């Protein structure tokens, strides 16, 4: 049986998880693909650094170049994270014609085009299943399983930390700050937690998925991003009364031509919404029941229809499973002499463009803190009316005249820009206390 040797850069949580998984199921993997896979060398920061699974001292080195330049290393796995050293490692391995496996979503989001171009030039391949949603095989599904589909819509709960926080807030009626502190104690949230709760981790992932789905590279700065810091227990309570659950959702949606007849986008036929923001999801929809640290990606293809991918999106074992999947592909490609059988990225809608968030049409949940006095509702409704924004329902809890009370609006479909401008005017009314809260509604129509 032919043998393929793996060299790993990174022996921490993910790296030791991959090493352990290969010790556990390496024989099974080899029997399934007909290629023996062995770990040749693992580069680590320090031999005695804490790691979930043990790696033999003889298998480790502190020099990553010793791994990349070893002629007996056939495949390189970059598992160090970050965007500087990781980029140098990958480019060095590709230059030597060695296929590379990475779990680095931030690196791909920032430098994907450059890395894919380097892979094409070198004739080696770049595999990155573990970069998005851990053990969920969404990359392979978009590149291979749905190769005969146009992806009309993709919705993803792709950050376990945010999903855990929002789930706890819903189930317990707890406030954001209290749940975040508990999540940090339990290791579900980092300190500081900005990358997760402000939506940047989701931005990296949804940008990669959008690029694969539509065949033009989506730059991170083109993606509209909002986090969950402003979501309160009150918002979750009122959303529940209306039949909705709030989730941080990554959205990749093909926009109908008619929506953009007056758009500044040069080619509106390929206009795509790419966004990350908190969203009201109907309780009847399957994504509303994805709870705690689990991830899910809902994909709508023009031929296949609706499909759902669900599982753990992070952690040493889920990520290791995805790395082993890529390792199997790399080993088979080497065995068969087909390193470019499935290229990492293929442009196929080169005239596509990301739609500006101001022009994206949505429905909305709006919460205002108002002074309970006669005429307040009429003043607010007048501004919505002047902006041509329809109101579908209003929740007005009973209060005491002169006191500050919440006022909830559900708005009909309208452009984001129009709603933002209307709320800016409403926020200046003397009867409004505090900044208006706006959360978009997604009915998956």
C-alpha positions in Angstrom: 0.0 0.0 0.0 1.3 3.4 -0.9 2.2 5.7 2.0 1.6 9.4 2.4 3.4 11.3 5.1 1.9 14.2 6.9 3.8 17.1 8.4 1.8 19.3 10.8 2.6 22.9 11.9 0.8 23.4 15.2 0.4 20.9 18.0 -2.0 22.7 20.3 -5.8 22.1 20.6 -6.4 21.4 16.9 -3.0 19.8 16.1 -3.0 17.4 18.9 -6.7 16.6 18.1 -5.6 15.6 14.6 -2.7 13.5 15.8 -5.0 11.7 18.3 -7.7 11.1 15.6 -5.1 9.6 13.3 -3.9 7.3 16.1 -7.5 6.3 16.8 -8.8 5.9 13.2 -5.7 6.0 10.9 -6.1 2.4 10.1 -9.8 2.8 9.2 -8.9 5.8 7.0 -6.2 3.9 5.2 -8.4 0.9 4.6 -11.1 3.2 3.1 -8.9 5.1 0.7 -6.2 2.5 0.0 -3.4 4.7 1.1 -1.5 4.5 4.3 -1.2 7.9 6.1 1.5 8.5 8.7 2.5 11.6 10.7 6.1 12.4 9.9 6.7 15.4 12.1 4.8 18.0 14.1 6.2 21.6 14.6 5.2 23.1 18.0 5.8 26.3 19.9 7.3 24.4 22.8 7.7 20.8 23.7 6.0 21.1 27.1 3.1 23.4 26.1 -0.3 22.1 27.5 -2.3 20.2 24.9 -5.5 18.0 25.1 -3.8 15.0 23.6 -0.2 13.8 24.0 2.2 13.9 21.1 5.4 11.9 21.4 8.5 14.0 22.0 10.3 12.2 19.1 7.6 13.4 16.7 8.0 17.1 17.5 10.2 19.9 16.5 10.2 23.7 17.2 11.2 24.6 13.6 8.4 24.7 11.1 10.8 24.8 8.2 12.1 21.5 9.2 8.7 20.1 8.5 7.9 22.0 5.3 11.4 21.3 3.8 11.5 17.6 4.7 11.5 15.7 1.4 9.7 12.8 3.1 6.8 15.1 4.1 4.2 14.8 1.3 1.3 16.9 2.7 1.6 19.9 5.0 -1.2 20.8 7.5 -1.1 24.4 8.8 -2.9 24.5 12.1 -1.3 27.5 13.9 -3.9 30.2 13.2 -3.2 33.8 12.7 -2.5 35.5 9.3 1.2 36.2 9.1 3.2 33.1 10.0 0.4 30.9 8.6 0.6 32.6 5.3 4.3 32.2 5.1 4.0 28.5 5.9 1.4 27.8 3.3 3.2 29.8 0.5 6.5 28.0 1.4 4.8 24.6 1.1 3.0 25.4 -2.1 6.2 26.7 -3.7 7.7 23.3 -3.1 4.7 21.7 -4.8 3.3 20.2 -1.6 -0.5 20.2 -1.0 -1.6 22.1 2.0 -4.4 21.6 4.5 -5.6 24.5 6.6 -8.3 25.3 9.2 -7.5 29.0 9.0 -10.7 30.9 8.2 -9.2 34.3 9.0 -6.3 33.7 6.7 -8.5 32.6 3.8 -10.9 35.5 4.3 -8.1 38.0 4.1 -5.7 36.3 1.6 -7.8 33.7 -0.1 -7.3 35.0 -3.6 -3.5 35.1 -3.3 -3.3 31.7 -1.7 -5.5 30.1 -4.4 -3.4 31.8 -7.1 -0.2 30.4 -5.5 -1.8 26.9 -5.4 -2.7 27.1 -9.1 0.8 28.3 -10.1 2.5 25.5 -8.1 0.3 22.7 -9.3 -0.4 21.7 -5.7 -3.8 21.9 -4.0 -5.1 23.8 -1.0 -7.7 22.0 1.2 -9.7 23.9 3.8 -12.8 22.0 4.9 -12.0 22.7 8.6 -12.0 26.4 8.1 -15.8 26.7 8.2 -18.2 25.0 10.7 -15.7 22.4 12.0 -17.1 19.0 11.4 -19.9 20.0 9.1 -18.9 19.1 5.5 -20.2 22.3 4.0 -17.1 23.2 1.8 -17.1 19.8 0.1 -20.9 20.0 -0.4 -20.7 23.4 -2.1 -17.7 22.4 -4.3 -18.8 18.9 -5.2 -22.2 17.9 -3.9 -24.0 20.9 -5.4 -21.8 21.4 -8.4 -24.9 21.2 -10.7 -26.8 23.8 -8.7 -27.1 27.5 -8.6 -27.2 28.5 -4.9 -30.1 30.8 -4.6 -29.8 31.2 -0.8 -27.5 30.1 2.0 -28.3 30.8 5.7 -25.8 29.9 8.4 -25.6 29.8 12.2 -21.8 29.6 12.1 -20.7 30.9 15.4 -21.2 28.6 18.4 -20.4 31.3 21.0 -23.2 33.6 19.8 -25.6 30.7 19.5 -24.9 29.6 23.0 -25.4 33.1 24.4 -28.7 33.6 22.5 -30.0 30.2 23.5 -29.3 30.8 27.2 -30.9 34.2 27.0 -34.0 32.7 25.4 -34.3 29.7 27.7 -33.5 31.5 31.0 -34.7 35.1 30.2 -31.2 36.2 31.2 -29.4 39.4 30.2 -26.6 39.4 27.6 -23.8 40.5 30.0 -24.6 37.7 32.6 -24.7 35.0 30.0 -21.5 36.2 28.3 -19.7 36.1 31.7 -20.9 32.6 32.3 -19.9 31.5 28.7 -16.4 32.9 29.4 -16.1 30.9 32.6 -17.1 27.7 30.8 -14.7 28.3 28.0 -17.4 28.9 25.3 -16.3 32.5 24.9 -12.8 34.0 24.6 -11.5 37.0 26.7 -12.0 39.4 25.1 -15.0 38.0 23.1 -15.1 40.6 20.4 -14.2 38.3 17.5 -17.3 36.2 18.2 -19.9 38.5 19.6 -19.3 41.4 17.2 -19.7 39.0 14.2 -16.2 39.0 12.8 -15.7 35.3 13.1 -19.0 34.8 11.2 -17.8 37.3 8.6 -14.8 35.2 7.8 -16.8 32.0 7.4 -19.8 33.5 5.5 -17.4 35.3 3.1 -15.8 32.0 2.2 -19.1 30.3 1.7 -20.4 33.2 -0.4 -17.3 33.1 -2.6 -17.7 29.3 -3.2 -21.4 29.6 -3.8 -21.3 32.4 -6.4 -17.8 32.1 -7.9 -16.5 35.6 -7.3 -14.2 36.4 -4.4 -16.1 38.3 -1.7 -13.8 40.7 0.1 -14.4 41.0 3.9 -15.0 44.7 3.8 -17.9 44.2 1.4 -19.8 42.1 4.0 -22.2 44.0 6.3 -21.6 42.8 9.9 -23.5 43.4 13.1 -23.0 41.5 16.3 -25.3 40.6 19.2 -24.2 43.1 22.0 -27.4 45.1 21.6 -29.7 42.2 21.9 -31.6 42.3 25.2 -33.7 39.9 27.1 -36.6 42.2 26.3 -36.0 41.8 22.5 -36.0 38.0 22.9 -39.1 38.0 25.0 -41.1 40.1 22.5 -39.8 38.2 19.6 -41.0 35.0 21.3 -44.5 36.5 21.7 -44.6 37.2 18.0 -43.5 33.6 17.2 -39.8 34.2 16.5 -36.4 33.2 17.8 -33.4 35.5 17.5 -30.2 34.0 16.0 -27.0 35.5 14.6 -27.4 34.6 11.0 -24.9 34.7 8.1 -26.9 35.3 4.9 -25.9 34.7 1.3 -28.8 35.4 -1.0 -29.2 35.9 -4.7 -31.2 39.1 -5.3 -34.0 39.2 -7.9 -33.2 41.3 -11.0 -36.2 43.5 -10.4 -34.9 44.6 -7.0 -31.9 46.4 -8.5 -33.2 48.2 -11.6 -32.1 51.5 -10.1 -29.0 50.1 -8.4 -25.5 51.4 -8.9 -24.3 47.9 -9.3 -23.0 47.5 -12.8 -24.4 44.0 -13.4 -27.5 43.6 -11.2 -28.2 40.1 -12.6 -25.5 38.7 -10.2 -26.2 40.9 -7.2 -25.8 38.9 -4.0 -26.6 39.9 -0.4 -23.7 38.8 1.9 -24.4 39.8 5.5 -24.0 38.9 9.1 -26.5 40.2 11.7 -29.0 39.1 14.4 -32.2 37.9 12.8 -35.8 37.0 13.8 -36.4 33.5 12.6 -39.9 31.9 12.6 -40.2 29.3 15.4 -41.5 26.9 12.7 -38.3 27.0 10.8 -35.6 24.3 11.4 -32.9 26.9 12.2 -34.9 28.2 15.1 -34.3 24.9 16.9 -30.4 24.9 16.5 -29.3 25.6 20.1 -26.3 26.0 22.3 -22.9 25.6 20.6 -24.2 23.8 17.5 -23.9 25.2 14.0 -26.2 24.7 11.0 -26.1 25.8 7.4 -29.3 25.9 5.3 -28.7 25.8 1.6 -31.3 26.3 -1.2 -30.2 25.1 -4.6 -32.2 25.7 -7.8 -32.2 21.9 -8.6 -31.9 20.2 -5.2 -34.2 22.5 -3.2 -33.7 23.0 0.5 -31.0 21.1 2.5 -29.7 21.4 6.0 -26.2 20.7 7.5 -26.0 20.5 11.3 -23.3 19.7 13.8 -20.6 21.0 16.0 -18.8 23.9 14.4 -15.7 24.1 16.6 -13.6 22.1 19.0 -10.6 19.8 18.7 -12.5 16.7 17.6 -15.0 18.2 15.1 -12.1 20.2 13.5 -9.9 17.1 13.4 -12.6 15.2 11.6 -12.6 17.8 8.8 -8.8 17.8 8.6 -8.8 14.0 8.2 -11.4 14.4 5.4 -9.0 16.8 3.6 -6.1 14.5 4.3 -7.9 11.6 2.6 -8.6 13.8 -0.5 -5.0 14.9 -0.6 -3.7 11.4 -0.2 -6.0 10.1 -3.0 -5.0 13.0 -5.3 -1.3 12.2 -4.8 -1.9 8.5 -5.3 -3.8 9.1 -8.6 -1.6 12.0 -9.8 -4.6 14.4 -9.9 -3.6 17.2 -7.5 -6.0 19.6 -9.2 -9.0 17.3 -9.5 -11.2 19.7 -7.4 -9.5 23.1 -7.4 -9.8 25.2 -4.2 -11.7 28.0 -5.9 -13.0 28.4 -9.5 -14.4 31.7 -10.7 -17.7 31.1 -12.5 -19.8 34.3 -12.0 -17.1 36.9 -12.6 -19.6 39.7 -13.1 -21.1 39.2 -9.7 -21.2 41.9 -7.0 -22.1 42.2 -3.3 -25.3 44.2 -2.9 -25.0 47.3 -0.6 -26.9 46.7 2.6 -28.8 50.0 2.1 -30.5 48.4 -1.0 -31.2 45.0 0.6 -34.9 44.6 1.2 -36.0 43.0 4.5 -38.8 42.9 7.1 -38.0 44.4 10.5 -38.6 44.2 14.3 -38.2 47.6 15.9 -38.1 48.3 19.6 -38.4 51.9 20.9 -38.3 53.1 24.4 -41.0 55.9 24.5 -42.7 58.2 26.9 -46.2 57.0 27.4 -48.3 60.0 26.4 -51.1 60.7 23.9 -50.0 61.2 20.3 -46.7 59.3 20.6 -47.7 56.4 18.4 -49.1 58.8 15.8 -45.9 60.7 15.5 -43.8 57.6 15.0 -46.3 56.1 12.5 -46.2 59.4 10.5 -42.5 59.2 10.0 -42.7 55.6 8.8 -45.5 56.6 6.5 -43.5 59.5 5.0 -40.7 57.0 4.3 -43.2 54.6 2.6 -42.6 51.9 5.2 -45.6 49.9 6.2 -46.4 48.7 9.7 -47.8 45.2 10.0 -48.3 45.1 13.8 -47.7 47.0 17.0 -47.2 45.8 20.6 -47.8 48.5 23.1 -47.6 47.2 26.7 -49.7 49.1 29.3 -47.8 51.7 31.2 -48.3 54.8 33.3 -48.7 58.1 31.5 -45.4 60.0 31.5 -43.4 56.8 32.2 -41.0 55.2 29.8 -42.3 52.0 28.1 -41.2 49.8 25.3 -43.1 50.0 21.9 -42.6 47.2 19.4 -43.2 47.5 15.7 -43.2 44.8 13.0 -42.5 46.4 9.6 -43.3 45.3 6.1 -40.6 44.7 3.5 -38.6 47.9 2.9 -35.0 48.8 1.9 -32.5 48.9 4.7 -31.5 52.4 3.8 -35.0 53.7 4.1 -35.6 52.1 7.5 -32.3 53.4 8.9 -33.1 56.9 7.8 -36.6 56.7 9.3 -35.2 55.4 12.6 -32.7 58.2 12.7 -35.6 60.7 12.5 -37.6 58.9 15.0 -34.7 58.7 17.4 -34.6 62.6 17.5 -38.2 62.8 18.7 -38.5 64.2 22.3 -40.7 61.2 23.3 -38.0 58.7 22.4 -35.6 57.6 25.2 -32.5 55.8 24.1 -31.4 54.5 20.7 -34.0 52.6 18.6 -33.3 48.9 18.3 -33.8 47.3 14.8 -33.5 43.6 14.1 -34.2 42.2 10.7 -36.8 39.4 10.1 -36.0 36.5 7.8 -39.0 34.4 6.6 -37.0 32.3 4.1 -39.4 33.0 1.2 
